[in-house]
Amino acid sequence: MKEQKFDVVVLGSGFAGSLTAMILQRVGRRVALIDKTRHPRFVIGESSTPIANMVLRDLAKRYDLPRLLPLAKYGSWQETYPHVGCGLKRGFSYFGHKPGQVFTPSPTHANELLVAASSHDRDSDTQWLRADVDQWFCSEAAAIGVMVLEECTVREIQHAGLNDWSIDCQYEGQAISFHGSFLVDATGEAGVLPRSLGIASCVDRCRTHSRAVFSHFRGVGSWHDALNSLGGLTQDHPFHCDNAAQHHILDGAWLWMLRFNNGLTSAGLVLDEAKYPLDPSLDTFTEWNQWLARYPSLAAMFADAELATAPGRLLRTKRLQRRWSQLAGEDWALLPHTAGFVDPLHSTGIAHSLCGIERLVQILDQLWQDAARTKALAGYGKTLEKELDLIDELVAACFASFDNFDLLVVASMLYFAAATTYERLRCEGNTSLALLCADQDSVRSLLHDACAVISQHAHRSSDNTIDQVRRQVASLVAPINHVGLLDDSVSNMYRHTVAPM
């Protein structure tokens, strides 16, 4: 058996594992990056945000990785790496549908919500075509000296003692063993390391309980054009509503749409499993088509759509949520997407991964052989728990509001209040924040209280009740509402929530 020794072994070569490996290699660690499959491969988790762009930019500058900088804005990405697939994302758009009814635009945009994240296309966020992006990050890691092995299957992980890991693998038909001082798990849902260590799941902590049906498509119609044909006032929109993380809010479910500039569209139906439990006797294609048939305006958008070559089929999940009860140890750590996942509703995945990477690599750079490393890693794990708890609470409040679009608007504002507060503080120089300020007790407390108000009134739909909830929530989040959220006068069209970049 061939044996090789490394300071750090990273399991999983998606963008998060590859970026972690790149940075650690750059600060002087000897790093191996191993993955059981080969790029390019179909992956979702595609919508970036201003927070993600800020962190990626700062990591590129801090660790002398200038080739990463163009990825922080749509314009520079297109100019520098037009071959790496992405899409234009100007913000978030939401549209409330009624079963069996054609979407009817309101002159006051009562069933629409648009929240801008950028002022211009050039400075905007991006949708990441993960097959391209992950392959690019992995190749960049190899180019700076990381040992990258694809199609390398982990057979056994042994932990002989502190800083003494042995990872036995099968590679190109031969047995190979990696010895490392530190192990990072970036395998996401596979959870290779926590499963090997026998760490217990704590998914029962999650309030959210959802599942998904999704794929990539070609030929999906434009919702912007559909709105125009239905008499919608798209001239009021702060940006083209298709150039967004687009959310179609349904009865106990929501449909995402993310468009790439190569003709692909990522679309997925996320269902509240309490209301729509998985029925194994119903095949995935039938379930998807039944849902489209309930919403005529969505069905019209997909009338001429075809499944893309990759993955070439509809995929259906069981429960999306996952959580492990321990997220780091003295000589190992899980990256955020392995540590847990809630739901794609607020597009937190890429930003969460980058925030976790930023904290972890700083520990492994500055405290590599320091006795304080153990405490710092424990803190890393605790911060991940707080972030997952907050994301879960914000998402669950939205799920509870799906049957009333006015209430959903209020619930969504909690995410934007937390996100814009993070953006503001980071621009003022605070780069040690947890995602969405989850480690700030004052912020966390007021968001918790606001979620409680929304959940308490989730099934009371009178206009007076919703107005009362809006006023109460607006009062609670006033200390972190720096961009004019929950302003009735803007008719759900938020132009001035752009992050300072």
C-alpha positions as CSV (number, residue, x, y, z in Angstrom):
1,M,0.0,0.0,0.0
2,K,1.3,3.4,-1.0
3,E,1.5,5.9,1.9
4,Q,1.7,9.7,1.8
5,K,1.8,12.2,4.6
6,F,0.1,15.6,4.7
7,D,-0.6,18.3,7.2
8,V,-4.2,18.5,6.2
9,V,-6.4,16.1,4.2
10,V,-9.6,17.5,2.8
11,L,-12.4,15.2,1.8
12,G,-14.6,16.5,-1.0
13,S,-13.5,18.7,-3.9
14,G,-16.5,20.9,-4.5
15,F,-15.8,24.6,-4.4
16,A,-15.7,24.7,-0.6
17,G,-13.3,21.8,-0.1
18,S,-11.1,23.1,-3.0
19,L,-11.0,26.6,-1.7
20,T,-10.1,25.4,1.8
21,A,-7.3,23.3,0.4
22,M,-6.0,26.2,-1.7
23,I,-5.8,28.6,1.2
24,L,-4.1,26.1,3.5
25,Q,-1.6,25.3,0.8
26,R,-1.0,29.0,0.4
27,V,-0.2,29.5,4.1
28,G,2.3,26.6,4.1
29,R,0.4,23.5,4.9
30,R,0.9,20.4,2.8
31,V,-2.6,19.5,1.6
32,A,-4.3,16.5,-0.1
33,L,-7.7,16.9,-1.6
34,I,-9.6,13.7,-2.4
35,D,-13.0,13.0,-3.9
36,K,-14.8,9.8,-4.9
37,T,-16.1,11.3,-8.2
38,R,-14.7,13.4,-11.0
39,H,-15.5,16.8,-12.3
40,P,-17.6,18.1,-14.0
41,R,-20.7,16.8,-12.1
42,F,-24.2,18.0,-11.4
43,V,-24.6,19.8,-8.1
44,I,-27.1,22.4,-6.8
45,G,-26.6,25.1,-4.3
46,E,-26.1,27.7,-6.9
47,S,-27.2,31.1,-5.8
48,S,-24.6,33.6,-4.5
49,T,-25.3,36.7,-2.3
50,P,-23.6,39.9,-1.4
51,I,-22.3,38.3,1.8
52,A,-20.7,35.5,-0.3
53,N,-19.1,38.0,-2.6
54,M,-17.7,40.0,0.2
55,V,-16.1,37.0,1.9
56,L,-14.8,35.6,-1.4
57,R,-13.2,38.9,-2.2
58,D,-11.6,39.3,1.2
59,L,-10.2,35.7,1.1
60,A,-8.7,36.3,-2.3
61,K,-6.9,39.4,-1.1
62,R,-5.9,38.1,2.3
63,Y,-4.4,34.8,1.0
64,D,-2.9,36.1,-2.3
65,L,-5.3,34.3,-4.6
66,P,-5.9,37.0,-7.2
67,R,-7.5,34.7,-9.7
68,L,-10.5,34.4,-7.4
69,L,-11.3,38.1,-7.3
70,P,-13.2,38.2,-10.6
71,L,-15.7,35.8,-9.3
72,A,-17.0,38.3,-6.7
73,K,-18.9,40.3,-9.3
74,Y,-20.9,39.3,-12.4
75,G,-19.1,41.8,-14.7
76,S,-15.6,40.8,-13.9
77,W,-16.6,37.2,-13.9
78,Q,-17.8,37.5,-17.5
79,E,-14.8,39.5,-18.6
80,T,-12.3,37.1,-17.1
81,Y,-13.9,33.6,-17.1
82,P,-16.7,33.6,-19.7
83,H,-16.2,29.8,-20.1
84,V,-17.1,29.2,-16.4
85,G,-20.9,29.1,-16.3
86,C,-22.9,31.5,-14.2
87,G,-26.0,33.7,-14.4
88,L,-26.9,37.2,-13.5
89,K,-28.5,37.7,-10.1
90,R,-29.7,41.2,-9.3
91,G,-31.6,40.2,-6.2
92,F,-34.5,38.2,-4.9
93,S,-38.0,38.0,-6.5
94,Y,-41.2,36.4,-5.1
95,F,-44.6,35.8,-6.6
96,G,-47.6,34.4,-4.7
97,H,-49.8,31.9,-6.7
98,K,-53.3,30.5,-6.0
99,P,-54.1,26.8,-6.9
100,G,-56.2,26.5,-10.0
101,Q,-55.9,30.2,-10.9
102,V,-53.9,32.1,-13.5
103,F,-51.5,34.5,-11.8
104,T,-53.3,37.9,-11.5
105,P,-50.9,40.8,-11.1
106,S,-52.0,43.5,-8.7
107,P,-51.5,47.2,-9.4
108,T,-50.1,47.5,-5.9
109,H,-47.8,44.5,-6.3
110,A,-49.6,42.8,-3.4
111,N,-48.6,39.3,-4.7
112,E,-45.1,40.3,-5.7
113,L,-41.9,41.1,-3.8
114,L,-38.6,42.3,-5.3
115,V,-35.5,43.0,-3.2
116,A,-32.5,44.5,-5.0
117,A,-29.0,43.3,-4.1
118,S,-27.1,45.4,-6.6
119,S,-27.5,48.6,-8.6
120,H,-26.1,47.5,-11.9
121,D,-25.5,44.2,-13.8
122,R,-21.8,44.7,-13.7
123,D,-21.6,44.7,-9.9
124,S,-24.3,42.1,-9.3
125,D,-24.3,38.7,-7.7
126,T,-24.2,35.5,-9.6
127,Q,-25.8,32.1,-10.0
128,W,-23.1,29.5,-9.9
129,L,-23.3,26.7,-12.5
130,R,-21.7,24.3,-10.0
131,A,-20.5,21.8,-12.5
132,D,-18.3,24.5,-14.0
133,V,-17.5,26.4,-10.8
134,D,-16.5,23.3,-8.8
135,Q,-14.3,22.0,-11.6
136,W,-12.6,25.4,-11.8
137,F,-11.9,25.6,-8.1
138,C,-10.6,22.1,-8.1
139,S,-8.2,22.8,-11.0
140,E,-7.0,26.0,-9.3
141,A,-6.2,24.0,-6.2
142,A,-4.1,21.5,-8.2
143,A,-2.4,24.4,-10.0
144,I,-1.0,25.9,-6.7
145,G,0.3,22.6,-5.5
146,V,-2.5,20.8,-3.7
147,M,-2.4,17.1,-4.3
148,V,-5.8,16.4,-6.0
149,L,-7.0,12.8,-6.4
150,E,-10.4,12.4,-8.1
151,E,-12.2,9.1,-8.3
152,C,-10.5,8.1,-5.1
153,T,-12.8,6.2,-2.8
154,V,-12.4,6.3,1.0
155,R,-12.5,2.7,2.4
156,E,-11.6,3.4,6.0
157,I,-10.7,6.3,8.3
158,Q,-8.6,5.5,11.4
159,H,-7.8,7.9,14.2
160,A,-4.8,6.6,16.1
161,G,-4.5,9.6,18.4
162,L,-4.2,13.4,18.3
163,N,-3.0,14.6,14.9
164,D,-2.7,11.1,13.7
165,W,-5.2,10.2,10.9
166,S,-5.0,7.4,8.4
167,I,-7.4,7.5,5.4
168,D,-7.3,4.2,3.4
169,C,-8.5,4.7,-0.1
170,Q,-8.8,2.9,-3.5
171,Y,-7.3,4.9,-6.4
172,E,-6.8,3.7,-9.9
173,G,-7.2,0.1,-8.9
174,Q,-4.6,0.3,-6.1
175,A,-4.8,0.8,-2.3
176,I,-3.4,4.1,-1.1
177,S,-3.2,5.5,2.4
178,F,-3.1,9.2,3.4
179,H,-1.7,10.2,6.8
180,G,-2.7,13.6,8.0
181,S,-2.4,15.7,11.1
182,F,-5.8,17.4,10.5
183,L,-8.9,16.2,8.6
184,V,-11.5,18.5,7.0
185,D,-14.8,17.1,5.8
186,A,-16.3,18.9,2.8
187,T,-18.4,16.0,1.5
188,G,-21.7,17.6,2.3
189,E,-24.7,15.3,2.5
190,A,-22.4,12.2,2.4
191,G,-21.0,13.2,5.8
192,V,-18.0,10.8,5.4
193,L,-16.2,11.8,8.6
194,P,-19.1,12.1,11.1
195,R,-20.4,8.8,9.9
196,S,-17.0,7.3,10.4
197,L,-16.7,8.7,13.8
198,G,-20.1,7.6,14.8
199,I,-21.4,11.1,15.5
200,A,-25.1,11.2,16.2
201,S,-27.5,13.2,14.0
202,C,-29.5,16.0,15.8
203,V,-31.8,16.8,12.9
204,D,-34.7,16.9,15.3
205,R,-33.4,20.3,16.4
206,C,-34.6,21.6,13.0
207,R,-38.0,23.3,12.9
208,T,-38.1,23.2,9.1
209,H,-39.2,19.9,7.6
210,S,-39.1,20.0,3.8
211,R,-38.2,17.9,0.7
212,A,-37.5,18.7,-2.9
213,V,-38.0,17.8,-6.6
214,F,-35.6,19.4,-8.9
215,S,-33.4,19.4,-12.1
216,H,-31.9,21.6,-14.8
217,F,-34.0,22.5,-17.8
218,R,-33.7,24.1,-21.2
219,G,-36.5,26.1,-22.9
220,V,-38.1,27.5,-19.7
221,G,-40.2,30.5,-20.5
222,S,-39.6,34.0,-19.1
223,W,-41.7,35.0,-16.1
224,H,-41.0,38.6,-16.9
225,D,-42.6,38.1,-20.3
226,A,-45.5,36.2,-18.7
227,L,-46.2,39.0,-16.3
228,N,-46.2,41.6,-19.1
229,S,-48.7,39.4,-21.0
230,L,-50.9,39.2,-17.9
231,G,-50.9,43.0,-17.4
232,G,-48.2,43.2,-14.8
233,L,-46.5,46.5,-14.1
234,T,-42.9,45.2,-14.7
235,Q,-41.8,48.8,-15.3
236,D,-42.1,49.2,-11.5
237,H,-39.6,46.4,-10.8
238,P,-36.2,47.5,-9.6
239,F,-34.6,44.9,-11.8
240,H,-35.6,42.2,-14.4
241,C,-37.4,39.7,-12.2
242,D,-35.9,36.7,-14.0
243,N,-32.4,37.9,-13.1
244,A,-32.8,36.8,-9.6
245,A,-33.2,34.0,-7.1
246,Q,-36.9,33.7,-8.2
247,H,-39.4,32.2,-5.7
248,H,-42.9,31.2,-6.7
249,I,-44.9,30.8,-3.5
250,L,-47.5,28.0,-3.6
251,D,-49.8,26.2,-1.2
252,G,-47.4,24.7,1.3
253,A,-44.5,24.8,-1.1
254,W,-42.3,27.1,-3.2
255,L,-40.6,26.8,-6.5
256,W,-37.1,28.1,-7.2
257,M,-35.9,29.3,-10.6
258,L,-32.3,30.3,-11.3
259,R,-31.3,31.2,-14.8
260,F,-27.8,30.8,-16.3
261,N,-26.6,32.6,-19.3
262,N,-26.0,29.5,-21.4
263,G,-29.8,28.7,-21.6
264,L,-30.0,26.4,-18.6
265,T,-32.5,27.0,-15.8
266,S,-32.2,25.4,-12.4
267,A,-35.7,24.8,-11.0
268,G,-36.9,22.9,-8.0
269,L,-40.0,22.4,-6.0
270,V,-39.6,22.5,-2.2
271,L,-42.5,21.1,-0.2
272,D,-43.5,21.4,3.4
273,E,-43.3,17.7,4.3
274,A,-45.8,18.1,7.2
275,K,-48.4,19.0,4.6
276,Y,-47.1,16.9,1.6
277,P,-45.2,13.9,2.9
278,L,-43.3,11.8,0.4
279,D,-45.5,9.2,-1.3
280,P,-43.1,6.5,-2.7
281,S,-45.9,5.1,-4.8
282,L,-46.1,8.3,-6.8
283,D,-43.3,8.5,-9.3
284,T,-41.2,11.7,-9.4
285,F,-42.2,12.8,-12.9
286,T,-45.9,12.5,-12.1
287,E,-45.6,14.5,-8.9
288,W,-43.7,17.3,-10.7
289,N,-46.4,17.5,-13.4
290,Q,-49.2,17.4,-10.9
291,W,-47.8,20.4,-9.1
292,L,-47.4,22.3,-12.4
293,A,-50.9,21.5,-13.4
294,R,-52.2,23.1,-10.2
295,Y,-50.7,26.5,-11.2
296,P,-51.5,27.4,-14.8
297,S,-49.1,30.3,-15.1
298,L,-46.2,28.0,-14.0
299,A,-47.3,25.3,-16.3
300,A,-47.2,27.7,-19.2
301,M,-43.6,28.6,-18.4
302,F,-42.6,24.9,-18.6
303,A,-44.8,24.1,-21.6
304,D,-41.8,23.8,-24.0
305,A,-39.2,23.0,-21.4
306,E,-37.0,19.9,-21.6
307,L,-34.7,18.3,-19.1
308,A,-31.1,19.3,-19.6
309,T,-28.5,16.6,-20.4
310,A,-27.2,16.7,-16.9
311,P,-28.6,15.3,-14.7
312,G,-31.1,14.3,-17.5
313,R,-33.9,13.4,-15.0
314,L,-35.9,14.8,-12.1
315,L,-34.4,14.2,-8.7
316,R,-36.4,13.8,-5.6
317,T,-35.2,14.0,-2.0
318,K,-36.4,12.8,1.3
319,R,-36.1,15.3,4.1
320,L,-33.6,18.0,3.2
321,Q,-32.6,19.0,6.7
322,R,-29.6,17.4,8.3
323,R,-27.5,18.2,11.5
324,W,-24.7,16.5,13.3
325,S,-24.3,16.8,17.0
326,Q,-20.6,17.6,17.0
327,L,-19.1,19.7,14.2
328,A,-15.4,19.9,15.1
329,G,-12.8,18.3,17.4
330,E,-9.2,18.8,18.4
331,D,-7.9,17.8,15.0
332,W,-10.9,17.7,12.6
333,A,-13.7,19.9,11.4
334,L,-16.7,19.8,9.2
335,L,-17.3,22.6,6.7
336,P,-20.7,24.2,7.0
337,H,-22.5,22.2,4.2
338,T,-21.3,19.0,5.9
339,A,-22.2,20.2,9.4
340,G,-25.8,20.7,8.4
341,F,-28.3,22.0,5.9
342,V,-31.8,23.6,6.3
343,D,-33.4,24.7,3.0
344,P,-32.5,26.7,-0.1
345,L,-35.1,29.4,0.6
346,H,-32.8,32.3,1.5
347,S,-29.8,31.3,-0.7
348,T,-27.6,31.0,2.4
349,G,-25.6,27.9,1.2
350,I,-22.6,29.5,-0.6
351,A,-22.3,32.4,1.9
352,H,-22.4,29.9,4.8
353,S,-19.7,27.8,3.3
354,L,-17.4,30.8,2.7
355,C,-18.0,32.2,6.2
356,G,-17.1,28.9,7.7
357,I,-14.0,28.5,5.5
358,E,-12.9,32.0,6.6
359,R,-13.0,31.1,10.3
360,L,-11.5,27.6,9.9
361,V,-8.5,28.6,7.8
362,Q,-7.7,31.4,10.1
363,I,-7.5,28.9,13.0
364,L,-5.3,26.5,11.0
365,D,-3.1,29.3,9.8
366,Q,-2.5,31.2,13.1
367,L,-2.9,28.5,15.7
368,W,-1.6,25.4,13.9
369,Q,0.7,24.3,16.7
370,D,-0.8,26.5,19.4
371,A,-2.5,25.1,22.5
372,A,-5.3,27.6,21.9
373,R,-6.3,25.7,18.7
374,T,-8.5,23.3,20.5
375,K,-10.6,26.0,22.1
376,A,-10.8,27.9,18.8
377,L,-12.0,24.8,17.0
378,A,-14.7,24.3,19.7
379,G,-15.7,27.9,19.1
380,Y,-15.8,27.2,15.4
381,G,-18.3,24.4,16.0
382,K,-20.5,26.5,18.3
383,T,-20.7,29.3,15.8
384,L,-21.8,26.8,13.1
385,E,-24.6,25.6,15.4
386,K,-25.8,29.2,16.0
387,E,-25.8,29.9,12.3
388,L,-27.8,26.8,11.5
389,D,-30.2,27.5,14.3
390,L,-30.8,31.0,13.0
391,I,-31.2,30.0,9.4
392,D,-33.7,27.3,10.5
393,E,-35.8,29.7,12.5
394,L,-35.9,32.3,9.7
395,V,-36.9,29.6,7.1
396,A,-39.5,28.0,9.4
397,A,-41.2,31.4,9.9
398,C,-41.5,31.7,6.1
399,F,-42.9,28.2,5.7
400,A,-45.5,29.0,8.3
401,S,-46.5,32.0,6.2
402,F,-46.9,30.4,2.8
403,D,-50.7,30.6,2.8
404,N,-50.7,34.4,3.2
405,F,-48.3,36.3,0.9
406,D,-48.6,39.5,3.0
407,L,-47.3,37.6,6.0
408,L,-44.6,35.9,3.9
409,V,-43.4,39.4,2.9
410,V,-43.0,40.3,6.6
411,A,-41.3,37.0,7.4
412,S,-38.8,37.4,4.5
413,M,-37.8,40.8,5.7
414,L,-36.2,39.2,8.8
415,Y,-33.6,37.5,6.6
416,F,-33.0,40.8,4.7
417,A,-32.6,42.7,8.0
418,A,-30.0,40.2,9.2
419,A,-28.2,40.0,5.9
420,T,-28.0,43.8,5.4
421,T,-26.8,44.3,9.0
422,Y,-24.0,41.7,8.4
423,E,-23.1,43.5,5.1
424,R,-23.0,46.9,6.8
425,L,-20.9,45.7,9.8
426,R,-18.4,43.9,7.5
427,C,-17.9,47.0,5.4
428,E,-17.1,48.8,8.6
429,G,-14.2,46.3,9.2
430,N,-15.8,43.6,11.3
431,T,-14.8,40.4,9.5
432,S,-15.2,38.1,12.5
433,L,-19.0,38.0,12.4
434,A,-21.0,34.8,12.1
435,L,-23.3,34.6,9.1
436,L,-26.4,36.8,9.5
437,C,-24.9,38.0,12.8
438,A,-26.0,34.8,14.4
439,D,-23.4,35.2,17.2
440,Q,-24.7,38.7,18.2
441,D,-27.0,38.1,21.1
442,S,-29.0,41.3,20.6
443,V,-29.6,40.5,16.9
444,R,-30.4,36.9,17.6
445,S,-32.9,37.8,20.4
446,L,-34.9,40.3,18.3
447,L,-35.1,38.0,15.3
448,H,-36.3,35.2,17.6
449,D,-39.0,37.4,19.0
450,A,-40.1,38.5,15.5
451,C,-40.3,34.9,14.3
452,A,-42.4,34.1,17.3
453,V,-44.8,36.9,16.4
454,I,-45.1,35.6,12.9
455,S,-45.6,32.0,13.9
456,Q,-48.3,33.0,16.4
457,H,-50.3,34.7,13.7
458,A,-49.5,32.4,10.8
459,H,-53.1,31.1,10.5
460,R,-54.9,34.4,11.1
461,S,-55.3,36.0,7.7
462,S,-57.4,39.1,8.3
463,D,-55.9,42.4,7.0
464,N,-56.0,43.9,10.4
465,T,-54.1,41.0,11.9
466,I,-51.4,41.2,9.2
467,D,-51.1,45.0,9.7
468,Q,-50.7,44.4,13.4
469,V,-48.0,41.8,12.8
470,R,-46.1,44.1,10.4
471,R,-46.1,46.9,12.8
472,Q,-45.0,44.7,15.7
473,V,-42.2,43.1,13.6
474,A,-41.1,46.5,12.3
475,S,-40.7,47.7,15.8
476,L,-38.8,44.7,16.9
477,V,-36.3,44.8,14.0
478,A,-35.9,48.6,14.0
479,P,-32.4,48.4,15.5
480,I,-31.1,46.4,12.5
481,N,-33.4,47.8,9.8
482,H,-30.9,50.1,8.1
483,V,-32.3,50.0,4.5
484,G,-36.0,50.8,4.9
485,L,-37.5,47.3,5.1
486,L,-41.2,46.9,6.0
487,D,-42.0,50.2,4.3
488,D,-45.7,50.1,3.0
489,S,-45.0,53.0,0.7
490,V,-42.7,51.1,-1.6
491,S,-45.3,48.5,-2.6
492,N,-43.0,45.6,-2.1
493,M,-40.4,47.0,-4.6
494,Y,-37.2,47.5,-2.6
495,R,-34.6,49.3,-4.7
496,H,-32.3,50.6,-1.9
497,T,-31.2,47.4,-0.1
498,V,-28.0,47.2,-2.1
499,A,-24.9,46.0,-0.3
500,P,-21.9,48.4,-0.1
501,M,-19.2,46.6,-2.0
